[in-house]
Amino acid sequence: MSRNAELFERASRSIPGGVNSPVRAFRSVGGTPRFVTRAQGPYIWDADDRRYIDYVGSWGPAILGHAHPEVVSAVQQAAVHGLSYGAPTEAEVQIAEMLIERLPSLEMVRLVSSGTEATMTAIRLARGATGRNKIIKFEGCYHGHADSLLVKAGSGLLTFGNPTSAGVPPEFVAHTIVIDYNDTEAVRAAFAEHGKDIACVIVEPIAGNMNLVKPAAGFLETLRTECTAHGALLIFDEVMTGFRVGPQGVQGLTGIKPDLTTLAKVIGGGMPIGAFGGRADVMKHIAPLGGVYQAGTLSGNPVAVAAGITTLKLLSAPGFYEHLASQTRKLTDGLTACARAHGIAFSADSVGGMFGIYFADQVPGSLAEVSASNIERFKVFFHAMLDEGVYFAPSAYEAGFVSSTHDDAVIAATLAAADRAFGKLGN
Ligand SMILES: *Cc1c(COP(=O)(O)O)cnc(C)c1O
């Protein structure tokens, strides 16, 4: 028995499903999850000491490659001075200033410990600041696991959602309106009907939790216009896209300014951190200035902040994002050409260091279109690549991530593996 299989069996006795976050369990692709023992640059090693080229990158944070020496050293130096104080530090001020300097829509920012905390609090803040209850979210966008956000569309157009998790009372999502991603008409209709009750719209401005799905022309602009016209707040959930798609997130790419932004993943460089920020007049509703409560024992943790500051500094190197985007494009263009050569219906898309691959002729624009792709074929491809030593996300509904350490040799090795994997698929 492989050491991975042994560990998975042992893990399953003490941890539900053997994992601490569901997608890690390989349920949607089948097989045994790889237990990671170490990681360096573009590679991870499993418990059987097999090496894989990693396109998950801890689901986004590992943008500089794993265990970047300067980030590791910053963490080590911070740790020597104590792991947590529960009192303010200068480093927290520094990272807040760095975030505000980099993202023009941020006038004030608060640190938390995860993306879930950031989005959950941003929603509470939007409700508290507007005095309204209803929120709009989009089918296929994931904003962490807070109750009011674990919701999918009900039956019929323009309905309030149904919980997607047991344990969430229907009443808790009764204020959440769920609309298809890129359905601009439905957004207008929702505002026409409920405009004066809508506190906010929360959106992944480029979606990465239903595989990669980009906003259609005019979609984000409509969100901005409708929110402004009806006094609702626009929240860009840039937990995944922030510092991943470019130096200023999607707001930098599109020039659309949200009222609030949520961040996590890259800004902690692999350590647990999250942040929400935006307009000062809105942020001033947060305790202790205002009546919207939020707190955290480990918020602004000095070790996580040290990793974050160092990561953000390294991301500011000239040409960083051009290089990252070009490596990512080499991967997606190469995979597409290779699949075509094998006569396989396949498409791919990318932005900055984030990509999507789809067993479909065209790049999808919604959750329904992603679901209509050939998911069975993805599973076969995933396992063929895993056998080849290439670790893609173990689900057809996840985006992929490239780091600055994925050099030409790594991409070439991936494409050579893909050529063999596609060859096994048949058409
Ligand atoms: C990962 C993610 C979250 C949740 O962040 P956690 O740190 O896992 O709680 C929220 N929103 C988006 C867009 C994400 O990608």
The ligand as an ORCA input file, in Angstrom:
! r2SCAN-3c Opt
* xyz 0 1
  C     -10.756     31.119     -1.330
  C     -11.861     32.123     -1.485
  C     -12.615     32.563     -0.395
  C     -12.484     31.956      0.979
  O     -11.239     32.182      1.535
  P     -10.737     31.225      2.743
  O      -9.428     31.824      3.138
  O     -10.650     29.849      2.170
  O     -11.762     31.329      3.814
  C     -13.520     33.587     -0.589
  N     -13.692     34.134     -1.801
  C     -13.005     33.729     -2.882
  C     -13.214     34.387     -4.184
  C     -12.070     32.688     -2.758
  O     -11.410     32.270     -3.848
*
